[in-house]
Amino acid sequence: MVNYNNKRFKPISSSENSETTSDTIFLYKQNGNILTSAYTGGNIIEGHLIGLVDSNGIINMRYHQINKNGDLMTGICVSKPKINPNGKITLYESWEWTSGDKSKGTSILEEI
């Protein structure tokens, strides 16, 4: 299982309907297969996620966040890791808003 504990990530690309930017920083915490994160930056004032990590390091998560407009947004996401030659992790994400327009998108996050 991939260990995400105390790792920081930032988006390097994201669908147009995403609220994250390259200024959004995620700090992951992991206890067993339970993953949590607090995140902030860019268009997001405050965000949290909770998820389960499977034996391949794939994260099935739920998230909620407050954006700069003061809107509470919620969603679901599946994140698949790739371990790079330098040991850093890249996450390939497929997500969907469960609030707002309920659109879908993709993002790529890199460990920093």
C-alpha positions as CSV (number, residue, x, y, z in Angstrom):
1,M,0.0,0.0,0.0
2,V,1.2,3.5,-0.8
3,N,1.9,5.6,2.3
4,Y,0.6,9.2,1.8
5,N,1.2,10.3,5.4
6,N,2.6,13.9,5.7
7,K,2.9,14.2,1.9
8,R,1.9,17.5,0.2
9,F,0.4,17.8,-3.2
10,K,-0.5,20.5,-5.7
11,P,-2.4,20.4,-8.9
12,I,-0.4,20.6,-12.1
13,S,-3.5,20.4,-14.4
14,S,-7.2,20.3,-13.9
15,S,-10.5,20.5,-15.8
16,E,-11.9,24.0,-16.4
17,N,-14.8,23.3,-13.9
18,S,-12.4,22.6,-11.1
19,E,-11.9,25.1,-8.2
20,T,-8.3,24.0,-7.6
21,T,-5.3,26.0,-9.0
22,S,-1.5,25.5,-8.8
23,D,-1.8,27.5,-5.5
24,T,-4.0,24.9,-3.8
25,I,-1.9,22.8,-1.4
26,F,-3.2,19.5,0.0
27,L,-1.6,18.0,3.2
28,Y,-2.4,14.3,3.4
29,K,-2.5,12.3,6.6
30,Q,-2.9,8.5,6.6
31,N,-3.7,6.1,9.4
32,G,-3.9,2.5,8.1
33,N,-6.1,2.7,5.0
34,I,-7.9,5.9,6.2
35,L,-6.7,9.1,4.4
36,T,-7.6,12.6,5.4
37,S,-6.5,16.0,4.1
38,A,-6.9,19.7,4.8
39,Y,-6.3,21.9,1.8
40,T,-6.4,25.6,1.0
41,G,-5.2,28.1,-1.6
42,G,-6.2,29.5,-5.0
43,N,-10.0,29.6,-5.2
44,I,-10.5,27.5,-2.0
45,I,-10.7,29.1,1.4
46,E,-10.9,25.9,3.3
47,G,-11.3,22.2,2.2
48,H,-11.2,18.7,3.7
49,L,-11.3,15.3,2.2
50,I,-11.6,11.8,3.6
51,G,-11.0,8.6,1.8
52,L,-10.0,4.9,1.8
53,V,-6.7,3.7,0.3
54,D,-6.7,0.2,-1.3
55,S,-3.8,-2.2,-1.6
56,N,-2.7,-0.5,-4.9
57,G,-2.7,3.0,-3.4
58,I,-5.9,4.0,-5.2
59,I,-7.9,6.5,-3.1
60,N,-11.7,6.5,-3.0
61,M,-12.6,9.9,-1.4
62,R,-15.2,12.4,-0.6
63,Y,-14.5,16.1,-0.3
64,H,-16.1,19.4,0.8
65,Q,-14.8,22.9,0.5
66,I,-15.7,26.6,0.8
67,N,-14.7,28.7,-2.2
68,K,-13.9,32.4,-2.5
69,N,-17.6,33.1,-3.3
70,G,-18.6,31.6,0.0
71,D,-20.2,28.5,-1.6
72,L,-20.1,25.1,0.1
73,M,-19.1,22.6,-2.6
74,T,-19.0,18.8,-2.3
75,G,-17.8,16.0,-4.5
76,I,-16.4,12.5,-4.9
77,C,-13.1,11.4,-6.4
78,V,-11.0,8.4,-7.3
79,S,-7.3,9.1,-7.3
80,K,-4.7,6.7,-8.9
81,P,-1.0,7.0,-8.0
82,K,2.0,6.7,-10.1
83,I,5.4,6.4,-8.4
84,N,8.0,8.4,-10.3
85,P,11.7,7.5,-10.7
86,N,12.5,10.2,-8.1
87,G,10.2,8.5,-5.6
88,K,7.6,11.3,-5.7
89,I,4.0,10.5,-6.3
90,T,1.7,11.8,-9.1
91,L,-2.0,11.4,-8.6
92,Y,-4.4,11.0,-11.6
93,E,-7.9,11.9,-10.5
94,S,-11.4,11.5,-11.8
95,W,-13.9,13.5,-9.8
96,E,-17.5,14.6,-9.8
97,W,-19.3,17.5,-8.1
98,T,-22.2,16.3,-5.9
99,S,-23.3,19.9,-5.5
100,G,-23.6,22.8,-7.9
101,D,-23.8,21.7,-11.6
102,K,-22.8,18.1,-10.7
103,S,-20.3,18.1,-13.6
104,K,-17.3,15.7,-13.9
105,G,-13.6,16.4,-14.4
106,T,-10.1,15.2,-14.1
107,S,-7.0,16.5,-12.3
108,I,-3.3,15.7,-11.9
109,L,-1.6,16.4,-8.6
110,E,2.1,16.1,-8.0
111,E,3.9,15.6,-4.7
112,I,5.9,18.6,-3.6
